[in-house]
Amino acid sequence: MPETKLFYTELNDIKTSLQADVIVGEDNLNKKIAGIYASDLMSDVLAYGKPGSCLLTGLNTIQAAISSYMAEFDAIVFIRGKNPGKDICKFAEEKGLVILRTKSDMYESCIKIAETDGNLHISKTRLSEGKLSDNLLTHEFFIDGSDFSSAGFVSTQIKSTLKGVGYDPELIRRIAISTYEAEMNVFMHARKAKVTLKASESEVRVIVDDEGKGIPDVEQAMQEGYSTSTDEQRAMGFGAGMGLPNIKKNTDKLKVSSDVGKGTLVDMRYSVK
Amino acid sequence: MSKDHFYHALKLESESCGGKLKCMNACPTNAIRYRKKKAVLINDLCIDCGECIEVCPDNAFLPVIDGMEDFKNSKYLIAIPSSVLYYQFGPDVTPPIIHKALKEIGFDQVFDISDFSEEIAYASVHHLNKHPELKPMISSFCPTVVRLIQVIYPNLVKLIEPINVPREILARILRERLPRELGLNKNDIGIIYLTPCPAMTVSIKQPAEKGVSQIEGAVTIKEIYNLILPLIMNYQKQGEINSKENTHFGKGWGVLGHISRDLGENRCLAVSGLKHIKKILDDIENSKLRDIDFIEALACAQGCLGGLFCVTNPYIAKHNSILMEKKSKPSLPINEDEVIRKYNEGLYLLESPILPRPTRSSQNDLALSVKRIKQKERILQKLPHKDCCLCGAPTCETFAEDCAYGEADLTDCIFFSE
């Protein structure tokens, strides 16, 4: 994917182009913002707003402030000279939001911002960067390999996150099975691990990075039936040498790399149709 | 009725709701919210388990039930009791006595499903052997479990056995046979199921696979109990009840473990209680239970004995069932070839496949969904994680999701509006 260059603008520039008053956050005007979002509908702000943006709104209620905070916006501009109430100012001060006020209405404000040098890039940036990072759901989990009773916890969490997004059930099934196998491998062969989930509309990726004894011969370990487990582990129903082969069967792209004595990295990718 | 409208066996009387939040916490699928201090039910998520009916202190949730009155126009009334009815009275009150009492209160004939249960179990085993890739197969017996899978475990619907439940198959056969035998019009015959729970009623009014039930309606075991108890006590007084009497009736499903028993040598897991069932279903999704052939999952504690409409304590009823089984006659042998023939004819199969229910995430395109869930997690991080329920959602997590979908206001969280 080509790297997108990001253009940023300072809140100071917004203030100048809109001839805005600063209500809260005089000290934070040099903050660079990632985009402008103009809306009175707070559910849209929550659904589409990108972190680091500045909200342009006529909704003069505490909800505007809370939604901006939740969407990780840095600033709010109230249009048509609307004066935010004490509750909004107090909330903004607590959460570090900048509050501006302009006499222009919504349409005028948008045009003014667009005409300001460099600000056309803002809207472009919002779109392109949106594609790069905003559509990627990232999650990190940690496995403590010493507590066998918690085995399966991480794969269950990942599964429920993916169900929330609404991926195809069959895809979720494959992810759940391979993640569970990878998680069990951590419990059997490593002390701890970091599991990273990256999910977008085109691909889901689960990376299991463990600190353990590593695999001397990865190719051999990929063979069905090859196992280095103890009898005890087998008695618990694991270690039949089906782990990695089963992972391979259920992933679209699999990369296993290992450093003996240090650990193993299992990178599982699934394409979304 | 639109095709996405779900019939439910419970109704919510908003005027009675005192806003006590108990139902919201009890609901296993997070199908209840509070709006303007009143409970609201999200239809698509409700699986008819009846937990809300049980916990509501104001009786705002009421089961939608049929009464005996509703069927007085049927010329010929047939009862198919849930097997758990037989365990409500005590070990000496055997099925024939209960049948006698049922006939006295207005039923023309009573059919026990025990024989059918064994026949269908045989068909299930046959199906399982033909489709080993569908292991572990999940019983379709409990309507709440089927609906739980449709709503929360969409990737497991294909593991639900496509075999119909005994009462439906029996009803289908009776509906064909009886009008001929008795010289009656098809519409003159009313087949009534005596139900232990609201979910069974729903599965009659609106089967999960969107087929058509062969049963007219369901009357609660509670109503039947109250009607026949005086009669049974009367039989007792007159010495009509003989504790030595034994029959092979009453061994149908409903008691936890009975389906597994009928499946013979297969490795079956009998689970009850939605919390435990969810754990098992999670394990199946992780493909942890590869050695298990069959899951008998019943939503209520001890199976249908713990149903909302049962009268006797489920543990006492279970005890009754054990005592009764000890002295019961062996069942009639089933004609295996006949069962296979009927299986091949499709007699046991569901009319159409069971499909997942659409949820709010499955109705959007993926890119938008990813954004929403990301937003949800951003919001969740900033919520107090107290699950106080005062916003009107059962957990902070559900609230965050509702906000991300624009279905709730962040200001509803009291930790923000202070």
Chai-1 contact restraints between the chains, C-beta under 6 A:
chainA,res_idxA,chainB,res_idxB,connection_type,confidence,min_distance_angstrom,max_distance_angstrom,comment,restraint_id
A,S43,B,G406,contact,1.0,0.0,6.0,A-B,restraint_1
A,L46,B,Q375,contact,1.0,0.0,6.0,A-B,restraint_2
A,L46,B,C403,contact,1.0,0.0,6.0,A-B,restraint_3
A,L46,B,A404,contact,1.0,0.0,6.0,A-B,restraint_4
A,A47,B,R372,contact,1.0,0.0,6.0,A-B,restraint_5
A,Q63,B,T411,contact,1.0,0.0,6.0,A-B,restraint_6
A,I66,B,L410,contact,1.0,0.0,6.0,A-B,restraint_7
A,I66,B,F416,contact,1.0,0.0,6.0,A-B,restraint_8
A,S67,B,L410,contact,1.0,0.0,6.0,A-B,restraint_9
A,M70,B,I379,contact,1.0,0.0,6.0,A-B,restraint_10
A,M70,B,L410,contact,1.0,0.0,6.0,A-B,restraint_11
A,N135,B,A367,contact,1.0,0.0,6.0,A-B,restraint_12
A,N135,B,V370,contact,1.0,0.0,6.0,A-B,restraint_13
A,L137,B,V370,contact,1.0,0.0,6.0,A-B,restraint_14
A,L137,B,I373,contact,1.0,0.0,6.0,A-B,restraint_15
A,L137,B,K374,contact,1.0,0.0,6.0,A-B,restraint_16
A,G152,B,N286,contact,1.0,0.0,6.0,A-B,restraint_17
A,S155,B,N286,contact,1.0,0.0,6.0,A-B,restraint_18
A,T156,B,D282,contact,1.0,0.0,6.0,A-B,restraint_19
A,G164,B,S361,contact,1.0,0.0,6.0,A-B,restraint_20
A,G164,B,I373,contact,1.0,0.0,6.0,A-B,restraint_21
A,V165,B,S369,contact,1.0,0.0,6.0,A-B,restraint_22
A,V165,B,V370,contact,1.0,0.0,6.0,A-B,restraint_23
A,V165,B,I373,contact,1.0,0.0,6.0,A-B,restraint_24
A,G166,B,S361,contact,1.0,0.0,6.0,A-B,restraint_25
A,G166,B,S362,contact,1.0,0.0,6.0,A-B,restraint_26
A,G166,B,S369,contact,1.0,0.0,6.0,A-B,restraint_27
A,P169,B,P154,contact,1.0,0.0,6.0,A-B,restraint_28
A,P169,B,N155,contact,1.0,0.0,6.0,A-B,restraint_29
A,I172,B,N155,contact,1.0,0.0,6.0,A-B,restraint_30
A,R173,B,N155,contact,1.0,0.0,6.0,A-B,restraint_31
A,A176,B,E285,contact,1.0,0.0,6.0,A-B,restraint_32
A,A176,B,N286,contact,1.0,0.0,6.0,A-B,restraint_33
A,I177,B,S287,contact,1.0,0.0,6.0,A-B,restraint_34
A,Y180,B,N286,contact,1.0,0.0,6.0,A-B,restraint_35
A,S200,B,V370,contact,1.0,0.0,6.0,A-B,restraint_36
A,E201,B,L366,contact,1.0,0.0,6.0,A-B,restraint_37
A,E201,B,A367,contact,1.0,0.0,6.0,A-B,restraint_38
A,E201,B,V370,contact,1.0,0.0,6.0,A-B,restraint_39
